[in-house]
């Protein structure tokens, strides 16, 4: 349905590198759940 990735930066910072939710699955809060887990 979706995926996300983070990239460690310097210190305690990270960067969101990829966020994708399948068009058929959009509008169901999946991206929000992925971001919370990341």
C-alpha positions in Angstrom: 0.0 0.0 0.0 2.8 2.4 0.9 6.4 2.9 2.0 8.7 5.5 3.4 12.4 5.8 4.2 14.6 8.0 6.3 18.3 9.0 5.9 20.4 9.7 9.0 22.0 13.1 8.8 24.6 14.7 11.1 23.9 14.4 14.9 20.4 13.4 15.8 18.7 14.7 12.6 17.1 12.6 9.9 15.7 13.3 6.5 12.5 11.8 5.0 13.8 10.4 1.7 10.8 8.6 0.2 7.1 8.7 0.8 4.7 6.8 -1.5 1.2 5.5 -1.2 -0.5 3.6 -4.0 -3.1 5.8 -5.7 -5.8 3.2 -4.9 -4.9 3.4 -1.2 -4.7 7.2 -0.9 -7.1 9.0 1.4 -7.0 6.4 4.1 -4.4 7.9 6.5 -1.7 5.5 5.4 0.9 8.2 4.8 0.2 9.6 8.3 0.7 6.2 9.9 4.0 5.7 8.0 5.3 9.1 9.1 4.5 8.4 12.7 6.4 5.1 12.6 9.4 6.7 10.9 
